[in-house]
Amino acid sequence: MLDATTSIGKADAAGISDVILESVMTTIMDCEDSVAAVDPADKVVVYRNWLGLMKGDRTFVRKLNADRAYKAPDGAALLLPAVR
């Protein structure tokens, strides 16, 4: 974010006041040695949830932030699309 009027932007030679990063996440299922499921009762819950996701009985929705609209240095509209 370029804004030389903010307290951070004033101190930066380029007027940069903020940086926003977004990344895609990958999930790895490790139910054997996972710290989150250490006793038999926890393991049953984990495997029951995992089975529900695999069978489609349960769902989990993840979504990216919306596309970002900016103004280019020449004044033109600039759209930064989210990764699809």
ROMIKOL-322812 format. One line per 3 residues: number of its first residue (from 1); their letters; for each residue x, y, z of N, C-alpha, C, O, CB. Coordinates in steps of 0.02 Angstrom, whole numbers, padded with zeros to 5 digits. Glycine has a CB too. Layout:
N
NUM = a = X,Y,Z,X,Y,Z,X,Y,Z,X,Y,Z,X,Y,Z; ... $
//
This chain:
84
1 = mld = 00043,-00058,00000,00000,00000,00000,00045,00061,00000,00087,00070,00045,-00049,00000,00061; 00037,00103,-00049,00077,00164,-00054,00036,00222,-00026,-00016,00240,-00053,00098,00178,-00128; 00061,00251,00029,00027,00308,00059,00078,00346,00101,00091,00328,00159,-00034,00286,00102 $
4 = att = 00107,00397,00072,00159,00436,00106,00131,00481,00160,00170,00516,00193,00197,00478,00055; 00065,00482,00171,00037,00524,00223,00031,00487,00291,00018,00519,00342,-00032,00549,00202; 00039,00420,00291,00035,00383,00354,00102,00389,00391,00152,00409,00363,00017,00309,00342 $
7 = sig = 00100,00371,00455,00162,00377,00494,00217,00331,00467,00276,00349,00469,00147,00359,00568; 00199,00273,00443,00249,00227,00415,00269,00251,00345,00329,00252,00330,00221,00155,00411; 00221,00269,00304,00236,00292,00236,00280,00354,00234,00321,00361,00188,00173,00306,00200 $
10 = kad = 00273,00398,00283,00315,00458,00287,00388,00441,00297,00433,00476,00272,00292,00504,00343; 00401,00387,00333,00469,00367,00348,00502,00325,00293,00562,00312,00296,00470,00328,00413; 00463,00305,00243,00489,00263,00189,00501,00305,00127,00458,00344,00107,00440,00205,00173 $
13 = aag = 00560,00296,00096,00577,00337,00037,00529,00326,-00021,00518,00371,-00061,00647,00320,00014; 00500,00267,-00026,00453,00251,-00080,00380,00265,-00059,00335,00258,-00100,00460,00179,-00102; 00369,00284,00004,00302,00298,00027,00261,00235,00042,00200,00237,00044,00266,00339,-00023 $
16 = isd = 00296,00179,00052,00261,00116,00065,00238,00117,00138,00278,00125,00184,00308,00053,00051; 00172,00108,00148,00145,00109,00216,00123,00040,00240,00116,00030,00300,00087,00157,00219; 00112,-00007,00194,00091,-00073,00215,00103,-00122,00158,00104,-00103,00099,00016,-00073,00236 $
19 = vil = 00114,-00186,00175,00122,-00239,00127,00074,-00295,00146,00072,-00316,00204,00197,-00265,00125; 00034,-00318,00098,-00014,-00372,00110,00007,-00432,00068,00015,-00426,00007,-00087,-00349,00093; 00015,-00490,00101,00033,-00551,00066,-00022,-00603,00077,-00054,-00604,00129,00101,-00578,00091 $
22 = esv = -00032,-00645,00027,-00081,-00699,00033,-00050,-00760,00001,-00018,-00756,-00051,-00149,-00680,-00001; -00059,-00817,00033,-00032,-00878,00006,-00084,-00934,00011,-00133,-00929,00048,00032,-00899,00043; -00072,-00985,-00028,-00116,-01044,-00028,-00089,-01093,00023,-00029,-01102,00029,-00122,-01077,-00099 $
25 = mtt = -00134,-01124,00060,-00113,-01173,00111,-00129,-01244,00088,-00179,-01256,00054,-00146,-01158,00178; -00087,-01290,00108,-00098,-01361,00097,-00104,-01394,00165,-00067,-01378,00211,-00041,-01393,00054; -00150,-01440,00172,-00159,-01475,00235,-00134,-01546,00229,-00149,-01581,00180,-00234,-01474,00256 $
28 = imd = -00095,-01566,00277,-00069,-01635,00280,-00103,-01669,00339,-00101,-01644,00395,00009,-01637,00286; -00134,-01726,00327,-00166,-01763,00381,-00115,-01812,00411,-00091,-01857,00376,-00229,-01801,00356; -00100,-01803,00474,-00056,-01849,00510,-00089,-01865,00576,-00083,-01827,00624,00016,-01817,00521 $
31 = ced = -00125,-01920,00579,-00163,-01937,00639,-00127,-01986,00684,-00153,-02005,00737,-00231,-01966,00620; -00068,-02007,00665,-00032,-02057,00704,00009,-02026,00760,00004,-02046,00818,00012,-02099,00659; 00050,-01978,00743,00095,-01948,00793,00077,-01875,00806,00117,-01837,00833,00167,-01953,00769 $
34 = sva = 00017,-01856,00788,-00004,-01787,00796,-00013,-01768,00869,-00041,-01807,00908,-00068,-01774,00758; 00011,-01710,00887,00004,-01685,00955,-00070,-01671,00970,-00091,-01674,01028,00046,-01623,00966; -00109,-01654,00918,-00179,-01636,00928,-00222,-01697,00947,-00275,-01688,00976,-00206,-01604,00864 $
37 = avd = -00200,-01756,00931,-00240,-01816,00946,-00194,-01868,00979,-00165,-01910,00945,-00273,-01846,00881; -00189,-01864,01045,-00141,-01906,01079,-00171,-01967,01113,-00137,-02017,01123,-00104,-01866,01130; -00235,-01964,01131,-00265,-02022,01164,-00318,-02053,01119,-00339,-02022,01070,-00296,-02002,01233 $
40 = pad = -00339,-02114,01135,-00387,-02149,01091,-00451,-02110,01077,-00476,-02111,01021,-00406,-02215,01122; -00479,-02076,01127,-00541,-02038,01117,-00531,-01982,01066,-00573,-01970,01023,-00566,-02009,01184; -00473,-01947,01071,-00458,-01894,01022,-00450,-01922,00952,-00473,-01893,00903,-00395,-01855,01043 $
43 = kvv = -00416,-01980,00948,-00405,-02011,00882,-00471,-02030,00849,-00479,-02022,00789,-00360,-02073,00889; -00519,-02055,00888,-00584,-02073,00861,-00617,-02012,00831,-00645,-02015,00776,-00630,-02104,00916; -00614,-01956,00866,-00644,-01894,00841,-00610,-01872,00776,-00644,-01854,00727,-00639,-01838,00894 $
46 = vyr = -00544,-01874,00775,-00506,-01853,00716,-00524,-01897,00656,-00540,-01872,00602,-00431,-01856,00729; -00521,-01963,00665,-00536,-02008,00609,-00609,-02004,00587,-00624,-02011,00528,-00519,-02080,00628; -00655,-01993,00634,-00726,-01986,00616,-00735,-01923,00573,-00771,-01924,00523,-00770,-01983,00681 $
49 = nwl = -00703,-01869,00593,-00707,-01807,00553,-00676,-01817,00484,-00705,-01796,00434,-00673,-01749,00590; -00618,-01848,00482,-00584,-01860,00418,-00626,-01904,00372,-00632,-01890,00313,-00515,-01892,00431; -00655,-01957,00400,-00698,-02001,00360,-00759,-01962,00333,-00778,-01972,00275,-00722,-02061,00402 $
52 = glm = -00788,-01920,00374,-00845,-01879,00352,-00826,-01833,00294,-00865,-01824,00248,-00872,-01838,00409; -00765,-01804,00297,-00742,-01762,00242,-00731,-01803,00178,-00749,-01780,00124,-00676,-01726,00262; -00702,-01862,00185,-00689,-01904,00126,-00754,-01931,00095,-00759,-01936,00034,-00645,-01963,00146 $
55 = kgd = -00803,-01947,00136,-00867,-01972,00110,-00913,-01916,00087,-00961,-01929,00050,-00902,-02014,00164; -00899,-01856,00107,-00942,-01800,00088,-00997,-01786,00138,-01040,-01744,00126,-00971,-01812,00021; -00998,-01823,00194,-01049,-01811,00246,-01037,-01745,00281,-01084,-01713,00306,-01048,-01868,00296 $
58 = rtf = -00975,-01724,00284,-00956,-01661,00316,-00920,-01618,00265,-00887,-01643,00220,-00911,-01673,00379; -00926,-01554,00273,-00892,-01509,00227,-00854,-01456,00266,-00870,-01441,00324,-00943,-01475,00179; -00804,-01429,00234,-00763,-01376,00263,-00748,-01328,00206,-00718,-01348,00156,-00698,-01404,00297 $
61 = vrk = -00767,-01266,00213,-00759,-01218,00159,-00701,-01171,00175,-00699,-01139,00228,-00823,-01178,00147; -00654,-01167,00128,-00600,-01118,00132,-00606,-01074,00072,-00620,-01097,00017,-00529,-01153,00136; -00595,-01010,00082,-00598,-00965,00024,-00546,-00910,00031,-00528,-00890,00087,-00668,-00936,00014 $
64 = lna = -00524,-00886,-00025,-00475,-00832,-00026,-00508,-00765,-00017,-00569,-00758,-00023,-00435,-00833,-00092; -00468,-00715,-00002,-00493,-00647,00000,-00517,-00628,-00070,-00497,-00659,-00120,-00439,-00597,00026; -00558,-00577,-00074,-00583,-00553,-00138,-00526,-00521,-00179,-00474,-00503,-00151,-00641,-00502,-00128 $
67 = dra = -00536,-00514,-00244,-00488,-00479,-00286,-00478,-00408,-00258,-00524,-00380,-00228,-00512,-00476,-00361; -00418,-00381,-00268,-00404,-00314,-00242,-00399,-00264,-00300,-00367,-00278,-00351,-00338,-00314,-00201; -00430,-00208,-00292,-00428,-00155,-00344,-00382,-00099,-00321,-00387,-00076,-00264,-00500,-00128,-00359 $
70 = yka = -00337,-00078,-00365,-00290,-00025,-00351,-00290,00025,-00408,-00321,00014,-00460,-00219,-00053,-00339; -00256,00080,-00397,-00245,00129,-00450,-00172,00124,-00470,-00127,00131,-00428,-00265,00203,-00427; -00159,00113,-00534,-00091,00108,-00560,-00058,00177,-00558,-00092,00227,-00554,-00090,00078,-00632 $
73 = pdg = 00009,00179,-00561,00044,00243,-00561,00020,00292,-00615,00023,00353,-00606,00118,00232,-00569; -00003,00265,-00672,-00027,00309,-00726,-00100,00328,-00717,-00129,00363,-00759,-00018,00274,-00794; -00131,00306,-00661,-00200,00323,-00647,-00251,00272,-00670,-00310,00277,-00654,-00216,00388,-00677 $
76 = aal = -00228,00223,-00709,-00274,00172,-00735,-00293,00124,-00679,-00258,00118,-00629,-00241,00133,-00794; -00350,00090,-00688,-00372,00039,-00640,-00327,-00022,-00644,-00308,-00043,-00699,-00446,00020,-00652; -00311,-00051,-00587,-00269,-00110,-00584,-00303,-00160,-00538,-00316,-00144,-00480,-00196,-00093,-00559 $
79 = llp = -00317,-00220,-00563,-00350,-00272,-00524,-00300,-00327,-00509,-00270,-00355,-00554,-00412,-00299,-00560; -00291,-00342,-00444,-00248,-00396,-00423,-00292,-00455,-00404,-00321,-00456,-00350,-00201,-00374,-00364; -00298,-00505,-00450,-00344,-00560,-00437,-00317,-00608,-00384,-00257,-00618,-00377,-00358,-00599,-00501 $
82 = avr = -00363,-00637,-00346,-00344,-00689,-00298,-00327,-00752,-00339,-00352,-00762,-00394,-00402,-00704,-00247; -00283,-00793,-00310,-00264,-00856,-00343,-00325,-00901,-00347,-00361,-00908,-00298,-00205,-00891,-00306; -00336,-00932,-00403,-00394,-00976,-00410,-00370,-01046,-00422,-00410,-01092,-00430,-00439,-00953,-00468 $
//
